Amino acid sequence: MIWIIGGTKDGRDILEKLVSVKNKKDILVSTATSYGGELLKKYTLDSKKNIQVICKKLDEEQMEKVITEKNINLIIDASHPYAANVSRSILKVTKKLGTKYLRFEREMLDYGDENVFKFETLSQMNEFISKYENKNILSTLGSNNLEEIKAMSKKNNLFVRILPTTASIQKAENLGYLPKNIIAIQGPVDKNLNLAMLKSFKIDFLITKESGKTGGEKEKIDACKEFGTAVLVLKRPFVNYRNVYSDIDKLINHI
């Protein structure tokens, strides 16, 4: 059986291509959230395909158990570039068990140098923003980093773009974000809608990640360049991956 560690559009794209390949039907897909599982329903409802889904976070012991019990002979790590702990754990487990491991890693965007500032940590970004007052900031980091960036709202106006789910919105409200500063929308967002948000909220700084070409990152950057919004980028964490592919077709051909 093949195990796709998913939770991203990349994982779903890989699954889509795998199920179309003859004799590649025994597949397990894992996501950290139930929402990720919902996006996979169209595959699991097809009884002709033996596709199983796990919707929860797994520690190393649980990963080992899955590999052993499901007789996994190949793992495709298509987790998000910022889910570094997930990748580090599965790398450790596959090395221990001798299970074949492939990594799909999104290609990086060329952000250019004009009006773009990169940071290793959110603490460094907070320190940078603390030098400003009365600026309009839009975070597109989602709900996971809401607490870490809250300090930016002390002297500035911080808007957060998060998923339109009860859990995400509740988390933002519990942290003290006002409804007027919460933009709940499902991405990816095209350039025109990004541009409309930048104009409507008069955004001076947009916060993003080095997520890569998938998921609307280019559209965000293009909109910022057109409107003149400065881009604050949280750098991608380093993971010492093995067997890395940035092209899905090449990965499938290898399999």
DALIN-V760107 format. One record per helix or strand of 3 or more residues. SS is the DSSP state (helix for helix, strand for strand). FROM is the first residue (numbers start at 0). TO is the last residue. If there is no record, write none. Layout:
ss:SS from:FROM to:TO
ss:SS from:FROM to:TO
This chain:
ss:strand from:1 to:4
ss:helix from:8 to:18
ss:strand from:26 to:30
ss:helix from:33 to:37
ss:helix from:40 to:43
ss:strand from:50 to:54
ss:helix from:59 to:68
ss:strand from:73 to:76
ss:helix from:83 to:96
ss:strand from:99 to:103
ss:strand from:115 to:118
ss:helix from:121 to:128
ss:strand from:135 to:138
ss:helix from:145 to:152
ss:strand from:156 to:161
ss:helix from:165 to:173
ss:helix from:178 to:180
ss:strand from:181 to:183
ss:helix from:190 to:199
ss:strand from:204 to:208
ss:helix from:216 to:226
ss:strand from:229 to:233
ss:helix from:247 to:253
